Amino acid sequence: MSDNIQQNSANHPINTLAEALQSGRFLRMRRLLSSLHPAETAHLLESLPPTERKVTWPIINPDLRGDVLSYLGEDVQADLIQNMDTADLINATEDLPPDDVADILQNLPNHITKEVLKVMDSQHRRRVETILAYDEDTAGGLMNTDVVTIRSDITLEVVLRYLRLLGELPENTDSLFVVDHKDHYLGTLSLSRIVSRSRSLTVSQVMSHQIEAIPAYMDESDVALRFEKHDLISAPVVDKDNHLLGRITIDDVVDVIRDDAEHTMLSMAGLGEDEDTFAPVKRSVHRRSLWLGVNLLTAFLASWVIGIFDTTIEKQVALAILMPIVASMGGVAGSQTLTLVIRSMALGQLNDRNQQWLLRKELSVGAINGLIWACAIALVTYLWFNSLELGILIGTAIIINLVAAALAGVTIPLALKRFGIDPALSGGVLLTTVTDVVGFVAFLGFATLFIV
């Protein structure tokens, strides 16, 4: 088994590419890169340090560079585009779908974007400009304009002849969109119904009204939720007047789901979802320094609280030994609640009606867990320091801190969202500050009053 793993690792494209880079066998590199799917090539590029990435990029077939760019994260994509002249960029994007072109152009300076748009044919340019008119994190920015539309008064026989005339359907086409003479969205006609129903029937007789159109300004996370709830493969996008603008397909939604998951995970560490693992040291230092500075301020706040009770700690050294337990228990309990609430917010499960219920539930969980672990920690403290008072003290502080952690874990993300701040980005820092300060004040405050 281990031999197979080692063999698979040795034959991995990244290792093969690295060997070819070291030996300067660029012909072998070109053959390897040509044999890969653009998504795999993009993964290879993201797995290379910047120097090797810059050597590899020019070797990629120019006809494939546009597809590779569309699969890259924003950081790596921006680095590679910086080294491309306008002509190369135009050549790379000319055969891409409008939504992929729009994704790339949104990260370029305006003058380059205008140059690329200028050389497109009028129809392609119009489609790209339609997408660029919307923010990239909305349904309009996510959609593609390659839709097949039909009228409701024609027969399925006419529809079939029309499809044969087209010759090829856009990718991920499971339904045709039914519109009126002013392009207002009316419903969908699935391909399965076209081939299974009598050809003499009209579209209006077999079309479906179940798939609700997606407003162009809907947030992409809400779009992903709708696809998940209704098991959609594609869905129409309309403007405020119900004019059909384009469609969103499942492959775009998968990207949104992945980006949201990465955003939630990396934001808790102050990083962006498109963070380049192999970014230059200077850029990484700049991005992370701000977050470290914010954490330093909260750490100073906790230290200041401890400093208030310095006389108490000097008289009872055991307090200094036990303090981390109080803070750690509160931090873990609060993180559990915070993660649960942020997930519920992302899934659209939280609303004004159930927030109070969730708060009461989490306070109950915090109180019960506090009692359970307060007894356990109090017993260990009594056996360790032979002090009943110290055991009761830390047990009381644990209960208070776990209840406070539950309260903060629910209220902090809700408050941040209300102020338009991403809870995943700053919720963890605020929560840690609350649990540290409350834990230290409760533990050291009671010690000052009742022990020292």
C-alpha positions in Angstrom: 0.0 0.0 0.0 2.8 2.5 1.0 4.7 1.6 -2.2 1.6 2.5 -4.3 1.3 5.8 -2.5 4.9 6.6 -3.1 4.6 5.7 -6.7 1.5 7.8 -7.2 3.3 10.7 -5.5 6.3 10.3 -7.7 4.1 10.3 -10.8 2.1 13.3 -9.7 2.0 16.1 -12.4 3.4 18.6 -9.9 6.5 16.4 -9.3 6.9 15.7 -13.0 6.7 19.4 -13.7 9.1 20.3 -11.0 11.7 17.8 -12.3 11.3 19.2 -15.8 11.7 22.7 -14.5 14.9 21.8 -12.7 16.4 20.0 -15.7 15.2 22.7 -18.1 13.3 20.2 -20.3 10.7 22.7 -21.6 9.5 20.4 -24.3 8.5 17.8 -21.7 6.8 20.6 -19.7 4.8 21.7 -22.8 3.7 18.2 -23.5 2.6 17.7 -19.9 0.7 21.0 -19.7 -1.0 20.3 -23.1 -2.3 16.9 -21.8 -4.0 18.4 -18.8 -7.4 19.9 -18.4 -7.3 23.7 -17.9 -8.5 23.2 -14.3 -5.6 20.9 -13.5 -3.2 23.3 -15.1 -4.6 26.1 -12.9 -4.1 23.9 -9.9 -0.5 23.2 -10.9 0.2 26.9 -11.3 -1.3 27.7 -7.8 1.0 24.9 -6.4 4.2 26.5 -7.7 6.2 29.3 -6.0 6.2 32.6 -7.9 9.5 32.2 -9.8 8.6 28.7 -11.2 5.1 30.0 -11.9 6.4 32.8 -14.1 8.6 30.3 -16.0 5.7 27.9 -16.5 3.1 30.4 -17.7 4.7 31.2 -21.1 5.0 27.5 -21.9 1.3 26.9 -21.8 -0.4 26.8 -25.2 -1.7 30.4 -25.9 -5.1 28.9 -27.0 -5.5 27.4 -23.5 -4.5 30.3 -21.4 -7.9 31.9 -21.2 -9.4 28.7 -19.9 -6.6 28.4 -17.4 -7.1 32.0 -16.2 -10.8 31.4 -15.6 -10.0 28.6 -13.1 -7.3 30.5 -11.1 -7.9 32.4 -7.9 -7.9 36.2 -8.1 -4.4 36.6 -6.5 -2.6 34.2 -8.9 -4.7 35.4 -11.8 -3.8 39.0 -11.2 -0.1 38.2 -10.9 -0.1 36.4 -14.3 -2.1 39.1 -16.1 0.3 41.8 -14.9 3.0 40.1 -17.1 0.7 39.8 -20.2 0.4 42.5 -22.8 -3.0 43.6 -24.0 -2.7 41.6 -27.3 -2.1 38.4 -25.4 -4.9 39.1 -23.0 -7.3 39.7 -25.9 -6.2 36.5 -27.6 -6.7 34.6 -24.3 -10.2 35.8 -23.6 -11.7 35.9 -27.2 -13.1 32.3 -27.0 -14.2 32.3 -23.4 -17.9 32.4 -22.3 -19.1 36.0 -21.4 -19.3 35.2 -17.7 -15.7 34.0 -17.6 -14.5 37.0 -19.5 -16.4 39.3 -17.1 -14.8 37.6 -14.1 -11.3 38.3 -15.6 -12.1 41.9 -16.7 -13.4 42.9 -13.3 -9.9 42.5 -11.8 -8.2 44.6 -14.5 -7.6 48.4 -14.8 -10.3 50.3 -16.7 -8.0 51.2 -19.6 -7.2 47.5 -20.3 -10.8 46.5 -19.9 -11.8 49.0 -22.5 -9.1 47.7 -24.9 -10.3 44.2 -24.6 -13.9 45.1 -25.0 -13.1 47.3 -28.0 -11.8 44.4 -30.2 -14.8 42.1 -29.4 -17.6 41.7 -31.9 -20.6 43.7 -31.0 -22.7 40.8 -29.8 -20.0 39.3 -27.6 -19.2 42.8 -26.2 -22.9 43.4 -25.4 -23.1 40.2 -23.5 -20.0 40.9 -21.4 -21.1 44.5 -20.7 -24.4 43.2 -19.5 -22.6 41.1 -16.9 -20.2 43.8 -16.0 -23.1 46.1 -15.2 -23.7 44.1 -12.0 -21.5 43.4 -8.9 -19.6 40.2 -9.2 -21.2 38.8 -6.0 -24.7 39.2 -7.4 -26.8 37.0 -9.7 -26.2 39.4 -12.5 -22.4 39.2 -12.1 -22.7 35.4 -11.8 -24.9 34.7 -14.8 -24.1 33.8 -18.4 -26.0 35.3 -21.3 -25.9 32.2 -23.5 -29.6 31.3 -23.2 -31.9 29.5 -25.6 -35.4 31.1 -25.6 -38.6 30.1 -27.3 -42.2 31.4 -27.5 -45.2 29.7 -25.8 -47.4 29.5 -28.9 -45.3 27.2 -31.0 -45.4 23.4 -31.1 -42.8 21.0 -29.9 -42.2 20.0 -33.5 -41.1 23.6 -34.2 -38.9 23.6 -31.1 -37.2 20.4 -32.3 -36.5 21.9 -35.7 -35.1 25.0 -34.1 -32.8 23.0 -31.9 -31.5 21.0 -34.9 -30.9 24.3 -36.6 -28.8 25.5 -33.7 -26.7 22.4 -33.9 -25.2 22.7 -30.4 -26.7 23.8 -27.1 -24.8 25.8 -24.4 -23.2 23.7 -21.7 -25.4 22.6 -18.8 -28.6 23.2 -20.7 -31.4 21.2 -19.1 -34.3 23.5 -20.1 -35.2 26.2 -22.6 -36.6 29.5 -21.3 -40.1 30.5 -22.5 -40.5 34.3 -23.1 -43.1 36.6 -24.7 -42.5 38.9 -27.6 -41.0 41.5 -25.2 -38.6 39.0 -23.6 -40.5 38.7 -20.3 -39.8 35.4 -18.6 -42.8 33.1 -18.5 -41.4 29.6 -17.6 -39.2 26.7 -18.6 -39.5 23.8 -21.0 -37.2 20.9 -20.0 -35.5 18.9 -22.7 -37.0 15.7 -21.4 -40.5 17.0 -22.0 -39.5 18.0 -25.6 -38.5 14.5 -26.5 -41.2 12.6 -24.5 -44.4 14.6 -25.3 -46.4 14.6 -28.5 -44.9 16.9 -31.1 -48.3 18.4 -31.8 -48.6 20.0 -28.4 -47.8 23.6 -27.9 -45.1 24.9 -25.5 -47.7 26.5 -23.3 -49.3 23.1 -22.8 -46.2 21.4 -21.5 -44.1 24.2 -20.0 -43.4 24.5 -16.3 -44.0 27.5 -14.0 -42.2 26.0 -11.0 -38.8 27.6 -11.5 -39.0 31.1 -10.2 -36.7 33.6 -11.9 -33.8 35.0 -9.9 -33.5 38.8 -9.6 -30.3 40.1 -11.0 -29.4 41.9 -7.8 -29.8 38.8 -5.6 -26.7 38.0 -3.5 -24.8 35.0 -4.8 -25.1 33.2 -1.5 -28.9 33.4 -1.7 -28.6 32.1 -5.3 -26.7 29.1 -4.0 -29.3 28.5 -1.4 -32.0 28.5 -4.0 -30.2 26.0 -6.1 -29.6 23.8 -3.1 -33.2 23.9 -1.9 -34.8 23.2 -5.4 -32.0 20.9 -6.8 -31.6 23.2 -9.9 -29.2 22.7 -12.7 -29.9 26.1 -14.3 -32.2 29.0 -13.5 -33.2 32.2 -15.3 -32.0 35.7 -14.3 -34.3 38.7 -14.8 -34.2 42.4 -14.3 -36.7 44.4 -12.2 -39.1 44.4 -15.1 -38.9 40.6 -15.5 -37.0 40.8 -18.7 -34.8 37.7 -19.2 -31.1 38.6 -18.9 -29.3 35.3 -18.8 -29.0 32.1 -16.7 -27.0 30.7 -13.9 -25.8 27.1 -14.1 -24.8 24.6 -11.4 -21.1 24.9 -12.2 -21.2 28.6 -11.3 -23.0 27.8 -8.1 -20.5 25.1 -7.1 -17.8 27.8 -7.3 -19.9 30.1 -5.1 -20.3 27.4 -2.4 -16.6 26.6 -2.5 -15.7 30.3 -2.2 -18.1 30.8 0.7 -16.6 27.9 2.5 -13.1 29.1 2.0 -14.1 32.7 2.9 -15.6 31.5 6.2 -12.6 29.4 7.1 -9.9 31.9 6.1 -11.7 35.0 7.3 -11.4 33.8 10.9 -7.6 34.1 10.4 -7.9 37.5 8.7 -7.1 36.0 5.2 -9.0 36.3 1.9 -10.5 33.3 0.1 -8.3 33.9 -2.9 -5.1 34.2 -0.7 -2.1 32.9 -2.7 -0.3 30.2 -0.6 3.0 31.1 -2.4 2.5 34.9 -2.5 5.7 37.0 -2.0 6.8 37.6 1.6 6.2 41.3 1.4 2.6 40.9 0.4 1.9 38.3 3.0 3.4 40.3 5.7 1.3 43.4 4.7 -1.9 41.4 4.7 -1.3 39.6 8.0 0.2 42.5 10.0 -3.1 44.4 10.3 -4.9 41.3 11.7 -2.0 40.7 14.1 -2.3 44.3 15.2 -6.0 44.0 16.0 -5.3 40.8 18.0 -2.5 42.7 19.9 -4.9 45.4 20.9 -7.4 42.8 22.3 -4.5 41.0 24.1 -3.4 44.3 25.7 -7.0 44.7 26.9 -7.0 41.3 28.5 -3.5 42.0 30.0 -4.8 45.3 31.4 -7.6 43.5 33.2 -5.1 41.1 34.7 -2.9 44.0 35.7 -5.8 45.4 37.8 -5.6 42.4 40.0 -1.8 42.1 40.2 -1.8 42.4 44.0 -4.3 39.6 44.3 -2.1 37.4 42.0 1.0 38.1 44.0 -0.7 36.9 47.2 -2.1 33.8 45.6 0.2 32.3 43.0 -2.3 29.5 42.2 -4.5 32.1 40.5 -1.9 32.6 37.8 -1.7 28.9 37.2 -5.5 28.5 36.9 -6.3 31.6 34.9 -5.7 30.0 31.5 -8.2 27.3 32.2 -11.0 29.8 32.7 -10.2 31.8 29.5 -9.7 28.6 27.5 -13.0 27.0 28.5 -14.9 30.2 27.7 -13.1 30.6 24.3 -13.9 27.0 23.2 -17.5 27.2 24.2 -17.9 30.6 22.6 -16.3 29.4 19.4 -18.8 26.5 19.2 -21.7 28.9 19.4 -20.2 31.5 17.1 -19.5 28.8 14.4 -23.0 27.5 14.7 -24.6 31.0 14.4 -22.4 32.0 11.4 -23.3 28.8 9.6 -27.0 29.4 10.3 -26.7 32.9 8.9 -24.9 31.7 5.8 -27.7 29.2 5.2 -30.4 31.8 5.7 -31.9 29.9 8.7 -31.7 32.8 11.2 -34.4 35.5 11.2 -36.0 37.9 13.6 -38.5 35.3 14.8 -36.1 32.6 15.9 -33.1 34.6 17.1 -34.5 34.9 20.7 -35.2 31.2 20.8 -31.7 30.4 19.7 -30.3 32.8 22.3 -32.3 31.1 25.1 -31.2 27.7 23.9 -27.5 28.6 23.8 -27.7 30.3 27.2 -29.2 27.0 28.6 -26.5 24.9 26.9 -23.8 27.3 28.3 -25.3 27.1 31.8 -25.6 23.3 31.9 -22.1 22.8 30.4 -20.9 25.4 32.9 -22.3 23.4 35.8 -20.9 20.1 34.6 -17.4 21.3 34.0 -17.4 23.6 37.0 -17.8 20.6 39.2 -15.1 18.7 37.4 -12.6 21.6 37.5 -13.4 22.5 41.1 -12.7 18.9 42.2 -9.4 18.8 40.3 -8.5 22.2 41.8 -9.3 21.1 45.3 -7.2 17.9 45.0 -4.3 19.9 43.4 -4.1 22.8 45.8 -6.0 21.4 48.8 -8.2 24.5 48.8 -12.0 24.2 48.8 -12.4 28.0 48.4 -10.2 28.0 45.3 -12.2 25.1 43.8 -15.5 26.9 44.4 -14.0 30.1 43.0 -12.9 28.7 39.7 -16.1 26.7 39.4 -18.1 29.8 39.7 -15.9 31.7 37.2 -16.3 28.8 34.7 -20.1 29.0 34.9 -20.2 32.7 34.5 -17.7 32.6 31.5 -19.5 29.8 29.7 -22.8 31.7 30.0 -21.1 34.9 28.8 -19.5 32.9 25.9 -22.9 31.7 24.8 -24.4 35.2 25.0 -21.4 36.7 23.0 -21.4 33.8 20.5 -25.0 34.6 19.5 -25.1 38.4 19.8 -21.7 39.3 18.3 -22.3 37.9 14.7 -25.9 39.3 14.7 -24.7 42.7 15.7 -21.9 42.7 13.2 -24.2 41.7 10.4 -26.6 44.6 11.4 -23.7 47.0 11.0 -22.7 45.5 7.7 -19.5 43.8 9.0 -18.6 40.3 8.0 -19.1 38.2 11.2 -16.6 35.6 9.9 -13.9 38.2 9.7 -14.0 39.8 13.1 -16.4 37.7 15.2 -13.6 35.5 16.5 -11.4 38.3 17.8 -14.3 40.0 19.6 -15.5 36.7 21.1 -12.0 35.9 22.4 -11.8 39.4 24.0 -15.2 39.0 25.7 -14.4 35.5 27.1 -10.9 36.5 28.3 -12.1 39.7 30.0 -15.2 38.2 31.6 -13.3 35.1 32.7 -10.4 37.1 34.3 -12.7 39.6 35.9 -15.0 36.9 37.4 -12.1 34.7 38.6 -9.7 37.4 39.9 -12.6 39.6 41.1 -14.1 36.9 43.3 -10.6 36.0 44.5 -10.0 39.6 45.6 -13.4 39.7 47.4 -13.4 36.3 49.1 -9.9 34.7 49.3 -7.2 37.3 49.4 
